[in-house]
Amino acid sequence: MMIVYLNGDYMDSNKAMISPLDRGFIFGDGIYDVTPSYDGRMVGFKLHLDRMKKGLHDIGIMNPFTDDQWYEIALNLSKKNGGKNLGIYFHVSRGNESSRFHGFNSKTSPTVFGMVIEIDPHPAIPNRKIKKGLRVITSEDLRWKRCNIKSTALLGNVLHFQESFSLKKDETIMYNSNNELTEASCSNVFIVKKGIVSTPILDHQILPGISRAMTIESLRSEGSIEVLERIVTMDEVHNADEVWITNSSKHIAPVVEIDNKPVGDGFVGEIWEKSMNIYEDSKYDF
């Protein structure tokens, strides 16, 4: 049985209860974040926490804890659930109100929920000859215009992911009305052409992914691979030598097929292997 955290207490998951009038349930009115943890050692916790705090500020939810208190809860969740390969999940809603009403009281106490999600074991030493690449599809991005906020209201992402899932593919890469790459349904996207790595610049269309930031920073710090943040067209995606997606569970994952056509030569690329080694060497530095 999973041990979860809810509003100050730890308990079995089947004993955790919230009001049906909680705004997180009624409106999807909240912020969440997930930090990967391997054997009790978290990856990028401060970056994840800073993003969650910014999200709370952006939508006007009071941050109920200090950074140290958040960290203590995260460690406790890991320890109480075996401390192996876990995603530490925090979910903060605007809280419970007496009736369903769109307007909110800024003084309402937030509902704070924490749990763990099983994730894949610590990545093996990157080897492109044995790494299985992902197969994805593309779709026009039909979500709302505040995708930079990590909102718990994920229906748009869910429906886009379902497009690929229903076809037994791994992910949906999205583009805007100008045929420009935005992101994937639960990942950021990178392309490689002639050894140069590019990814869309951050704006309201794109979640500021933590693995995205760590990938960019680790590659720039190491210095041997050029990384650009810029507008990327879908023509560039389809003609790239390599395509990657990044998120906190997959880290940097190579894509070998888009819309049933091979990416580059159809195999996992050399730049991915080198980049993943650089990322692995530095991921606990964040």
N, C-alpha and C positions, 0 to 999 in steps of 0.2 A: 504494500500500500504506500502510495506517495505521501510524503509529509509536505504540507503547503503552509504558507503564511497568509493570514488574513487579519488586517486591522489590529496588529499587536500580538497575535497568538499564533502558535504553531499547532497543527492538528492534522489528522488523517484527511485526505482529500474528500472522502465521502461525508465528512462532517462539516465541511466548509459551506456556508450559506450566505447569500446576499439577498436583499430585498428585490422583488420584481420591479419596484419603482426606482431602483438605482439607475442613474442616467447612463451609466455604461451599458446596461441592458436595454434600456428604452431607446437611446439615441446613438449608441456607440460612441459616447462622449468621454473620451479618455486617451491616454498615451501609454504606449508599452515599449519595452526594449528587451533584448535577449543577449546575454554575454556567454560565450563558450567557456567551458572550464574542463581541464584535463587533470585528473588526479588532484583536484582541489586548487589547481593553479589557473586563475582566470586570465583570459586574453583580452586586452584592451578595455578593462573594466572602467577606467576613468573616462575614456572616450564615449563609451556607451552611456555612462551616467550623465556626462555633460550634455549629450544629445537628448536624453530623456528630460533633464531639467529645462533645457531650452524649449522642448515641446510643451511642457507644462506651462512655462511662462507665456509661450506664444498663444495658447488657448485659454489662459487665465485661470489655471488650476493651481492652488497653493501647493508648493513642495513641502510635504510634512516632515521631512527628515534632513539631518545633516549628511554630508558625504560619508562620514564614519559610520553613521547608523545604517545607511544603505549597504555599505560594505559588510557590516556585521550580519545583516539579514542574509545577504548573498552567501557568505561563508557558512552560516548556519544551515541554509537550505542545502548547500552542497554536502555538508557533513551528515545531516540527518537523512540524506538520500543516497548514501554510499560513496559520494565523492569521486566517482569515476568520470565517465565521459558525459557531461551534462551541459545543457543550455540553461542558464539561470534567467528565468522569465519574470519580469516585473510588469504589472498592469495597474495603472492608476486611473480610476474614473473620477468624474466630478462629484460623485457621491449620491446619497439617497435624499430625495425630496418627497413631499407629501402628495404630490399629484404630477401628472404628465403635463409639462408646459415647456415650450421652447426656450423661453428666457430663463436665466439661471441667477442664483444668489451667489455672489462671489465669496461669501463667508461659509458656504456649505463645506462640511468636512469631507475630504476625498476618501474614497474606498481604495485601500492598498492591498493588492493580492500578489503573492509570489509563489512560483512553483518551479519545477525542473522539467526539462524535456530531454529525453535520451538523444544523443547525437553520435555520429560515427566516431570511432576511435581516433586518437591522434594520428594525423596523416603520416603515411610511410614516406621514406626518402623518395622525393619526386623522380620518376623515371618515365619518360614519355613513351617508351617502348611497351610498357605494360599498363599505363594509365588508360582507363576507359573514358573516352570523350562523351560529351552530352549531345543529344539530338533535340533540336528545338524548332519551333515555328515562329512566325512573325504575325503581328496584328496591330491595327491602329489603336493607339492609346485613347481609351474612352473614359478614363477616370476623371476625378475632380482636379481643380487647378491649384491645390495646396499639397502636392505629393511630397514636398519637402518636410512635412509634419508626419511623424510616425504615429498616426492615429490608430486607435483600435477599430475604427470603422473601415474594414478592409474588403468590403463587398466587391469593389471594382477590381482589386488585385485577385480576389478569389475567382471571379468569373473569367478573368484573363488566364489565370493558371489552369482553370478547368478546360479551357480551349486546348491546351497542350496535353493535359492529363487524359482527356477523353480520346485522344489520338495515340496514346501510349508514348508520348514524347516527354521530355524532361523539363521544359520551361518555355515561356512565351516571351520573346523579345518584342518590344513595342516601339512605335514611331508616332510622331505627331502629324498634324495636317500638312506640314511642310516637307514631309517625308524625311524628317530628321530623327535619328535615334534618341529615345529618352532613356528607358531602362528596361529591365525585365520584370515580370510580375512579382518576384521576391528577390531580386538581385540587381546589382549594377552591371554594366556591360563595358568591356574593353575590346578594342580591335588592335591588330598588329599588321603593319604594312612596311615592308623593306626594313624590318628591324626596329621601327618606331612604334611605340605603344600610344594609343589615343583613347580617350574616354570623354563623354559629354561633360561640359562645364556645368557646375551646380547652378540650379535655378529652381523655380517653383515646380517644375515638372519632374524633379528627380530627388529621391531620398539621399541625404548625405550619408551614404553607407560607411560604416566603420571599417570594414574590410577593404572597401574602395580607398579610403584615406590611408590605411596602413600599407596597402599595395603601392600607392603613389609615393608615399614618404620613404618606404624602404628601398624602392628602386632608385629614387632620386638621391638618397643618401649613399647608396652603393656606387652609383655614378656611371655604370657601363651601359645602361639602357635608357634611352631618351623617352620621357613620358610627357605627353601633351594633354591639356584639358581644353577642349574646343568643340565646336559644332561638328557632329559626325553624321553624314548622310547615310541612308539605307543602301544606296549604291555602293558606298565604301564598305559597309558591313558585308554585303553579298560578295564583294571582290577582295575581301581581306585575306591575308595569308594565315592569320589565326584570329579566333574570337574567344574571349573568356567571359565568364560571369563570376562575380564575387559576392559572397555573403558570409555571415558569421558561422554557418555550419559547413559550407563547402570551401571556404577560404577563396582560393583562385581555382576555378574549374574550367577546363578546356572544352570548347564546343567543336564538334567535328562535322555536324550536319545542320543546315538551316533550310527549312521548307523542302526537305527531301533531296537537297543538293549538298555536295561536300564543301566543307570550308577548306580552302587551299588544296592540299593534296589528299585531304580526307583523313589525315592522321594528326595526332597530338603533336604540337610544334616544339621546336627547340627553344624559342623565346619563352614559352610557358614554363618549360622545365627549369631554365635558368632563373626565371622570375620567382617561381615557387620555392626554389632553394634559398634565394635571397630573403623572401618573405618569412620562411621558416626560421632562418637564422636570427631574425629580429622581432618576431611577433610578441615576445614577452617583454619587449622594451617599451611598449606603449601603455 
